[in-house]
């Protein structure tokens, strides 16, 4: 910054801009609140059909999000402008004060108009006869001191101005259309993020020079900033697309076989690098669009560490996917990368995928502590599991879905595929319990139906459960209890089996039966179904008994319908487990009881986020029910979960966990009946409903028994073989 620019700077225009932005921010805050509390809230609870169920709802969701981002961006700009204006005014005061003090000491400070300035001593004609030979009253050390002081002020003012300008440009460029969600309290905060990114990018360009202490320091900075949009973009751009992949290649090679603190440092580095790149992927600046294009151009590049003796290192596909295991990547970027990887994988067929990716590319171990990262589909699936929208896009094609399911017989990608499928059909990112689950869209229900059909295929479909997918299938079944119930009971029971699904009748009863039967052979899958049924049953009971107007008829009929449905679902599970090799072994039952306990905390989150979503009948307004989400709701379902975790049982020896003896179907049936009756009693007591307890308990218990018998009918009708 030139001296005169700062010295005579008029910041009134900048002050007016700050005022305008403050007013804009305040108005956008009001619009954001309206969009969230009115527009989106009503859209979430509306009964959408047809195109509206996808296009309109998605448009409204995105519109509400844009208002939120607009407010965030405006707030950041306001704070950066205000902070910078305050700093520059302060520097102007400082420089003018320095110049005044220089003048007081007979010095003149002038702007040379070329980016420099001069500090000169004042001279007088009569000083020429001074015996000492001096021509001024100030010595050079004083001149140098003022030069240093003024230059320091100008340097700081320039830094303030330049970093503010860069931060504002980065924020503005983050989104080509719409707004950035980058949030900063002041200019210093934004400038620190950018400066740190530049420093780390310089370090990453010389990975061989990084000691373990350097890596730990690198991790500390990344852990602090990996969610910061400006930091992430600046780091990614500073290292470049190919440079980023080469950096990770060098790190995995240089620290192969790491143990102890070194291993932990590398795990942290992979996590932080993945999260940083995920954040960067959301930037839509011209530079980042180029970065993402360049990254996709490197998918078939052979990456080798410097000095590597082997001719083959790792394909770009493998390196990229190894950095997708954590963090939510941008949907558009994931879509583009996924299409490329799916095409490459499909070219190998189902049985040759291992040859396609693993053999011949064993020069590097790209994942620390969990596999080797040579199958790029594993990392991609983990990336999809953190982005439900991209996951849904990935499996819209039945051909792609069937191919990926088929490959699990020949690879170890089943568990990661399962997590991606969960995300696709539930709309909930893996590990995210911070927000309510959205209603199942028609597209999601279709994917779930295709998954069930694949598992129901008599020609080996049930084997998918043993390919690492059983746990996820159980979780998915839990989320789809409303649709599963509708499949058994028929759409005419919509007033009983409440749901917020866009396609409650979208599942085929034959496929549902076979899917539940097959999934029951996996202990964790079976546990997921049991939890899901218990939560849905408890939620239905609580909602119907607290709002008797939901059903236009005898409340006893509602309770019986709910009990019979529980008997059908758990009867299918019980019969299938009892007649499988797993169910006939004590170890199998131990695994199941262990799975019940292990999945308990996860099941509690299903209540909190309403994974088994309910909705009032249309004739009552269709509002989202409060029986599952918000406040102290979900108490009946929560109590059912606690009983399952604690292993409470009816008429079974103490040393046996709930549903222990699969060979004793009557004991299993009685346990289901007791659980349902307990939930009925909880709901009656909680909502002070005056109904004859003994009569209701007897009636519901008989309904469960009837449903249990019907389960045998469904299994026989679908020709599911036991054992």
N, C-alpha and C positions, 0 to 999 in steps of 0.2 A: 504494500500500500504506500502510495506517495505521501510525502510529508504534508503538502498543502491539502491533499484530499482529506486526510484525517484532521488536520488543524482547523480547516474551515468547513468541515463537514456539517451539512444541515440534515439532521435526522428526523425532521418533522414528517416528511413523506413516509419514512419507515414507521414512524409512530402511528400515522394514519392507517397504514397497512396492518399493523398489529391490532389496532382497534377494530378494523373491518373483520379480521380473522377471528377475533374474540367473539364478535357478534355472530359470525357464521358458525363457530363452534357451538355456541349456546343454542342456536336454532337447530343445528344438526343433532344435538343431544336430544332435543324434544322429538324430532322426527325419528331418531333411532328408537326411543322409548315407545313411540306410537307403533312403529313397524313391528317391534317385538311383542308388545302387550296386546295389540289389536290385530294387526294384519296377520302375523305369523301364528299367534296363539289361536286365532279363529280357524286358520287354514289347517293347523295340526289336528283340530277336533272335528273338522268338517267331514262329511261322508262323500268322498270323491268317487266318481265313476268314469270309466272310459278314458278319454284323453286327459280330462281334468285330474285324474288320479296320478298322472305322471308329469305331464307338461306344465299344467297350471300350478300344481303344488310345488314343483321344483322351481318354477319362476318366482313364486312368492318367497320361498326360502332364500333364494339367491338375492332377491330384492331386499329382504330384511337384512341379510348379511352385508350387502353393499352399503346400506345406511349406517350400519355399525362401523364398517371400514372407513366410510366417508367422515364420520365423526372422529375416529381415531386419527386419521391423516390430518384433518383440520386442526385437531388439538395439538398434534406434534409440530405442525408447521407454526402454529401460534406461539408455542413455547420456545421453539428454536429462534424465530424472528424476534420475539420479545427479549430473550436472553442475549442474543447477538447485539441488538440495539443497545441494551444496557451496558454490555461490555465495550462497545465502540465509543459510546458517550464517555465511559470511564477512561478509556485510553486517550480520547481527545482532551479531556481535562488534564490527564497526566502529561501529555506532550506539550500542551500550552503552558503548564506550570514549569516544565523543564526549560522551555524557551525563555520564559520570563526570568527565571533564575540566571540563565546564561546572559541575558541582556543586562541584568544587574551587575554582572561581573565583566561588563564591557566586551561581551561576545555577541556576534550576530549569527543566527541560524537561518540558512536559506535553502529552498528547494531547488535542485539543479534541473528539474523537469525531465530527468532521464532515469528516474528510479533511485537516484541518490540525493544526498543533501550535504551541505558543508557547514562547519562551525568555524567561524573566523573571528580573530581578535580585532577590536576597534583600534584604529591608530589616530594620532593627532600630530600635526606638523611640529609642534614645539618639543615632541619627544625625540626628535632626530638629533638634538644636541645633548641628550642624556649621556653622561660619562660612561654609564654601564653599557651603552650600545643597544639597550632594549627599545623596541618601537611600539610596545603595548604593555598593558597592565596585567595580563594573564599569561601564565606559562603553558607549555604544551601539555603537561599532565592534566591540567584543568580542562583544556580543549578535548583531550582524549576521553576524559571521564564523561563529558556531556555527549560526545559522539556515541559512546557505548550505551549510555542511559537512553538516549533518544532512539537509537537503533533497536534497542531491546523493546521499547514500547511499540515501535512500528512493526517489529517482527511478530509480537503477540497480537497486534491488531490485524495484521495480514493473516495470521493463522486463524483467528476468530472468523474473519470474513470468508476466507477460502474454505475452511471446514464446514461452515454453515452453508455455503453455496453448494458444496459437494453433497452434504447430507440432504439438502432440499432437492437437488437433482436426482439423487438415488431414490428418495421417497417418491418423487413424482414419476420416475421411470419404472418403478416396481410393477405397476399395473398398466398395461397398454390400454385396457378398457376398465373403467371402474376405479377403485381406490386401493391404496396399500393399507395393511394393518400394522405397519411399523409404528411403534409408540415410544416416544422419548420425552423425558421431563425437561430437558434443556439442551442447548447446543453441546455442552461438554459431554453429555452422555452419548449423543450420537457420534461426536468426533472420536471419543474413546473407542467406540465399537469399530469404527472404520480403521483407526490407527492400529488396533490390536489385530484386525484381520490382515492388514498389510504386513505386520511383523511376523505373524504365523505363516503366511504364505511364503515369505522369504526363507524362513526356517525349513519349510517343507520342500523347498527346491533343492535343499542339500541334506537329504535324510541320513546319509552316512555320517554327517557331522553331529547328529543329535545323540547325545548320551542318554542314559536312562533318566537322569535328573532333568535333562532337557525335555524328554517326552512327558515326564510327570508335570512339568511346568506348562508344557503345551496343552496337556489335558485339563489343567486347572483353568486356563484361559478359555478353552473350548467349552468346558462344562458351564462356564458363566455366560457364554455368548451364543451357544448353538441355536437358540430360538430367536436370535436377533436378526431380522431380515437384512439390514445393511451389512452387518458383520458377515453373514453367510454369503451374500452375493459378492462382497469385496474379496473374501477369501477364495471362493470358487473361481472368480475371474482372475485373481492374482496368480493362482496356480495353473489355470487353464484346464480344459477337459482332459486332454491326454496326460498332462502333468499330474493331475489328481490321481488318475489310475496308476501312473508310474510310481507315485509316492507310496501308495498302498502296496504295490508290488514289492517295492524295495523294503518296506517295513516288514512285510510277512516273510520275506526271504532272510533279512538280517536278524530277525528274532524268532526264527523257526526253532521249535523245541523249548520255548520259553517256559520257565518255572517260577513259582513264588511271586515276589513283587514284580518281576519283569512280565510274567504272564498276566497279572492283574492290570498292569499299565497298558498292555497291548489290547486287552479286552476293553478297557476304558477308551482307548484311542479309537478302536473300531466303532464303538457306540457313539462317541462324540462326533466322529467324522461322518457317520451315517446321519445323525440328527442334523448336523450343519448342512450337509448337502440336501437333505429333505427340505429344510427351510429355504435354501437357495432356489430349489426347483420351482417355488411359487412366484419368483420374480418374473415379470414379463417384459423387462427392459430389453432393448435391442441386443445388448451385450450378452445377457443371459439366454436369450433365445438362440443366439449363436453358440453359446457354450453347450446348451442341450443338444443342438444339432451335431456339434462336434463330438459329443460323447457317444451319440448313437452311431456315428461314423466309425467309432473305434471298436465296435462289438466283435469283429473278426480279427482284430489285431492281436498278434502274439506278444504278450508282455513278459519280458524277462528282466530279472534284476541285473544291475551292472556287475560285470565280472562273473556272471553265471556260466557254468561250463556246459549246461544242457542246452540243446537246440530248441526245446519247447518249454515254455513257461506256463502261462495261463491266457486263455482267450479273454478278450474284452468283456464278453458276456459274463464270464465267471467273476471277473474283478468287479464289474458294475453291480452284479447281484449280491456279492458279498458285502456291499456297502448299503444294501436296502433292507437289512434285517431289522433296523430300528428307525422310527420316525415315519411321519406321514408325508409321502411324496405327492406332488401335484398330479391331479387326475389326468390332465392332458399328456403330461410327460409319461406317466405310467402306462396310459393307453398306447402310446407310440412304441415304447420299449416292449411292452407285453406282446403286441402284435408281431414284432420282430422275433422275439424269443419263441413264441408259440409256433410260428412258421418253421423256425429252425428245428424245434423239437419234433413237430409233426412229421417232418421229412425223414426222421429215423424210424417211424412207426412206433408201436408200443413196446416191443420187446428189445429194440436196439438202442434205447435212449441211454443206457449205461455206456455202451460203446461210443455213442455220439459225444458224450461230455466228459467221461471219467478217464477212460483208457487213452493213454497218449498225452494227457494233460495233468500228469501227476508230479510236475516239477515244483509246485507250490502248494502250501497249506494256507488257504485264504481266510480261514475262520479259526479264531483262537478259542479252543475249549469246547467246540460244538460242531462236529463233522469236519469236513475239509473244504467245503465251499465249491467243489468242482461241478456240482450239478446246479446250474444257474437258476433252475426253476424253484429250488428251495428258497433262495434269497428273494426271488421275485414274489413267490407266494406269501412270504412274510411281509413284504412291502405291500401287497394287496390287502393283507389282513388288517393293515392299519388305515386303509382307505376304502370304506364300504362302497363308495360310488364306483371307483375303479374296479373293485372286486366284482361288482354286479356286471359291469361292462365285460369283464373277462370271461364270464360264464354264461352270457346271454346265448351264445351259440351252443346248441346241444352237441354238435360235432366236437367242438373244442372241449366241452365238459366231459364227454364220453372218452375222448382220447386221454385227457389228463387222469381221469379215474382209472383207465386201463393201464396206464404206465406205472401205477403204484405197485403192481405185481412184480415189476422188474427193477424198481428203484427204492430209495429210502425217503421219498418225498411225501409220503402219505400224511404225516402229521402236519407239515407245513401247508399242504393242500387243504387239509381239513380246516385249519385256522382261516384260510382265505375263503373257503366256502361258507363258514360261519358268518364272516363279515358280509359276504355277498347277500345271504338270504335274510339276515337279521337287521342289517343297516347299522350295526354297532361295531366299532373298531375293536380289535383284540386288546383287551386290558382296559378299555375305556368305560368307567362307571360314573362319569361326570355329568351325563345328560340322559334324558329319557330316550328310550328306544323309539324310533319312528314307526308308524303303522306299516305293516308289510304291504309293499306295492304289488300290483298285478305282475310286474316283471320278476320281482323277488319270489313270489309264490310259484311262478312258472319254473324258475330255476330249482326251487325246492321239490317241485313235482318231478322234474327230470332226474334229480338226485335219487329220489325215492324209487323211480322207475328203474334206474340203473341197479340199485341195490336189490330190487324185487325181481330182477331178471333171473329166471330159473336156471339159466346157463352160467352159474358161477357168480352171480351178482352179490350174493351174501358174503363171498370171500373178501369183498372190499372192506368189510368191517375189521378183518384181521390184518389189513395192510396199513395200519396206523391211523385209520379214520374213525374207529369206533367211538372214541371219546367225543370227537366233534359231532358225529351223528347224533349222539345223545343230547348234546347241548342244543343242536338244531331242532330236535324233536321237542325239547322243552319249550323253545320259543314258539313252536307251531302248534301248541296244544289247542288253541281255539279252532284252527283249521282242521286239525286231526279230529277233534270232537265233532265238528260239523260233518266231516266225512262219514263218521259212524252214525250220527243222529239225523243227518239230513238238514237242509236249509230251513225246513219248516220249524225247526227248533231255535231259530235265531233269537227269540225272546228269552230263552234260557241260557244258551251258550253265547254270551256276549263277546264281541270281538271288535277290534278297530282295524281289521284287515280289509284291504281293498278287494280281495278275492277270497272270501271265506269258504267258498265252495270249490276252490281250485285244486284240491287234492283228490286222487283216486283211491277209493276205499281198499281195493285189492292191493295196490302198491303200498298204501299206508300200513296195512296189516303185515305184509312181508317185510317192510322196512323196520317196523318195531320188533318183529320177531328176530330178524337178523342182528339188529343192534343190541338186543338183549344178551347176545352171547359174549359181548365185551363188558367186563365189570364196570368200567367208567361210563360206557354208553348206557348201560342199564340204570346206573345211578342217575344219570342225567334225565332219563325218561321219568323215573320215579319222582325226582324232585320237581320236574316240570308239571307232572300231573297233580302233585300235592299242592303246588303253588296255585295252579289254575283252579283247582277244586276249592281251596281255601278262599281265593279271591272272589269266585262266583258266589260262594255261600255268604261271605261278608257283605257283598254288594246287594244281593237279593234280599237278605234279611234286614239290612239297614234302609233299603228303598223298596218296600213291597210293591210299589206301583209299577216296577219294571215288567212284571208278568201279570197279565189280565186273567187271573184264575187262582186256584187253590195253591197256597204256598207249599203245602205238603207235596204237591205234584212236582214243583220245582226241585225240592230237595231230593225226591226220588230219582228224577231225571239226572241230576248231578251225580248222585251215588251210583246209579247204574253205569253212567259213563266212566266213572273211576274204576268200576269193576271190569268193564270191557278192556280198557287200556292196560291196567295192571294185570288182568287175567292173561292177556296176550304175552305180556312180559314174563309172567310167572310160568305159564305152560312152556314157553319157548326155552327159558333158562333151565327149567327142571329137566327138560328132555335133551339138553345139549351136554356135550362132554364137560364143559365148564361147570354147569349146574350140578352135575353128578359128583363133583369132587369137593372135598372139604376145602382144599386150597382155593378153588374157584369161588366158594362162598366167602372165604377170608378176604380174597382180593376185592370182592364186591363190597363187603362191609368197610374195608379200608378206603375204597373209592367213595363210598357214601360220606365218610368223614372228611376225606380230602376235598371233595367237591362242595362241602357245606358252605364255606365262605363265598365261593363263587355263586352258589344258589341264592344266597342272601342278596347279592347284587342284582339278581334277576328281579327280585321284588322291588328293589329301589329304583331300577331303571325301567320297570314294567316290561320286561322281556316277553311276558305272556300278556299282551295288551288287551284290555277290555274296553267296551264302548256301549253306551246306552242304545236301546232300539231307536230307530229313526223317529218313531211316533212320539218319543219322549225328548226329542231334540238332538240326540246324537252326541252330546257333550262327552268329553273324556271323563271317565269315572275317577272319583277320588279314592276308590277302595284299594288302589294298588300304588299310586304315586302320590307323594307329597305328605306333609304333616306326619302324623303317627299312623298312617294308613298301612295296610298290609299286615296287620297284627295276626290275623288268623293264619295267613300263609307263613308268616315268620315263625309262629309257634309250631306249625307242621314241620318246618325245616329243622327246628331245634330238636323235635322228637326223633326225627330221622338221624340227626347227628348223634344224639345221645343213645340211640339204639333201643328206644322203648318198644315193647312188643306186647301182644296180647296172647296169653296162654301158651307161652313158649318158655323153655327153661332159661334161667338167667345167664347161663354161659353161652347162649346163642344170640347173635345179633338179630335185629329186625329182618324178617324174611330169610332167616338162616337156612332152614331146611327146605331146599328146593324139591327134595323128594317127597315132602309132605305138602301137597297142594292145598289141602284143607287148612293147614296152619298158615300158609301164605295168604289164602283167601281171607281167613279171619283177621290177619294183620291189616290187610287193605281195608276191610270193613271197620276195624277199630280205629284206624287212622282217620277215616272219613267221618265216623261218628264223633271222634274227638274234635274235629274241625267244626262239625255242626254245633256241638255243645259250646265251643269257644265263641262261635258267631252269635248263637242265641244269647249267651251270657253278656257278651260285649255290647250288644245292641238292645238288651232288655226286651227281647221278643217273648211274648207270653204264648208259648205252645207247649202241649203236654210232652215232657221230655221222654218218658218211657215209650210212648207211642211213636214219637219221631225217631228215636234211636232204633227201635225195632223195624220201623218202616224203611229207614235208610239202610240199615244193615241188610235187610232182605233185598233191597234194590241193588246193593253191591253184589250180593250173591247171584242175583239174576244176571247182572252184567258179566260176572265171572264165567257163568255158563255160556253166555252169548259169545264170549271170547273164543271158546272152543269151536263154536259154530263158524266164526269168521276165519279161524285158522284152517279148519277143514274145507271151507268153501274156497279158500285161496290155495289149497293143496300145499300148505307149508308142512314139510316133514320134520318131525322131531328127531333129534339125535343124529 
